[in-house]
Amino acid sequence: MSETKYRIYMTKKHQHWTFGDEEALLPYLDGSDDEIMPFAVYNKDFVIILKNDLTYDVVDSEEEAKDKIAYIYRNYSIALNDGDLCYIARDNTEKRYKTAGNAQADGVFDYVYVPTGTYYIAKFGKIFAVGKTEEQMYEKMYEHYRAKYTYMA
């Protein structure tokens, strides 16, 4: 990593940015709720992290952005049921059964039917949604978290 730190300024709404010249962004402000935000980076090929499509943070690499977003969503997990055990205990995804009767025989009455080839999402290990695509599950996660974090390089 370079020893030189760069100061950049960026608008919150539209990610217009400049190195060191905050006033150059004044014409790009979009309404009273937009603002110019200062950041410091070591890499001129920085990555912008967005929260609900607004500037949230700036980091030095795509990997750092992915790590930061993964940390924000650390309590969520998205998984594909690729086996034939389709009855999954809602609060313990390790407990899977071929039939509802097998689950009940094991004392599990709170289970979710997740067909083979279907995704599910859990928070703190408890399933709260099932869907056909991984993208659908990400949208459910953003909705559940009440914020969508993404990044742009």
N, C-alpha and C positions, 0 to 999 in steps of 0.2 A: 504494500500500500504506500502511496506517495506521502511524503512528509508535508506537502503543501495543502493547506486547507482553503477551499474556495467558499466565498460567501455568495449565496444566490438568493434572489427574491422571487416570489411566485404569487400569482393571484389565486385566491381560494377557489373561485368558481370555474375558471377556464384554463388553469395551469399555464398562463402566459408567464414567462420567466426571463430573468436577466442576471448576469454575473455582476454583482456589486453596484448597480445603478437603480436603486429603488424608485426614484422619481420617473424613470422611463416607463414604468408600468401604470402610472396614474391614468393615462387615456384608456387603458384596458379594464379598469374597474367597472363592474356591471351592477350598479345599484348600491344602496346604502348598506346592504348586508354582505357585500363583497369586501375583501381586504387583501393587503399585501403582507405575505408571511415571509420572515427571514429563515434561512437554513444554512448550515455549513456542511460541506461534503469534501471528501478527499479525491473523488473521482469525477471527472467532467462528464462521464457517461453514467450519470446518476439515474436512479429509478424513483418515480413518484408513487407514493401510496395514497390511494383515494378512499375516502369514507363517504358512502352514498354519493359518489361521483364528484366530491369536492376534495381539494387538496387536504391531506391529513398529515403527511410526513414525507421526507425525502431521505433516501438511503443510498449507499454507494454501489450496491450491486443487486441484481435480480435475485440472487440467492438470499441476501439479507432481507429483501422485501418478502419473499416466500416464507422465510423463517419467522418474521415478525407477524405476518398474517396468520400463520399456523399457530403461533403462540396465542393470538387473540381468540382463535376458535378452538383452543386446546381441549375444551370440554365436550366437543362434538366429534362424532365419528360417523363416517359414511362407509357402508360396506355392501358388497354384492353377495347375495345368497346364491352360490354356485353349486350347492349340494342338493341332495334330495330330502333333507330334513327341513321341512317348511314351517313347522310350528316352533317359534322361538319365544322363550320366556321374555316378557317385556323388560324386566329389570335385570336379566342375566343372559346376555346373548350367547354365552357358552352352552347354555342348556337348549338343545334343539331336539325336535321329535318328528317322527314320520307322520304321526296322526295326532289329532286332538286328544283321542283316548289315551295314547301313550303319555302325553303331557299330564293329563289328569291323574293317570295311574301313578305318576311320579310326584303328585302333589302340587303340580303347577297348573293354576287355573287362570292366571293373567298372562296370556301368550298372544302373539301376533302371528297371523298367517302371512308368510313372506314366500311367495312362489319362487321356484328356481328361476334364476335370471332376473330377479327383481332386486332393487336396491332398498336399503333401509337406512335411516339416520337415527342416531341415539345421542342423547346429552347425558353426561355422567353415567353412561352405560345403560340408560333406559330408552327403549325405542319409542319414538313419538311420531314417525311418519314412514310411509312406504311409497315407492314410486318406480316408474319404468326406467328412468335414466338418471345418471349421476348428476347431470346438469339440473334436473328437477330437484334433486336432493340438496344441491347447493342453494338453490332459490329458497327452499324450505328453511335451510339453516339461516340464511340472511334474514328471512322474515321472522324467524323465531328469535334471533339475536337482536333484531330491530336495527341492524346496521349491516351494510354490505361493504366489505373491504376488498379492494382489488388493487392492482398496480399497473403502471405503464412505464415502459423503458424509453 
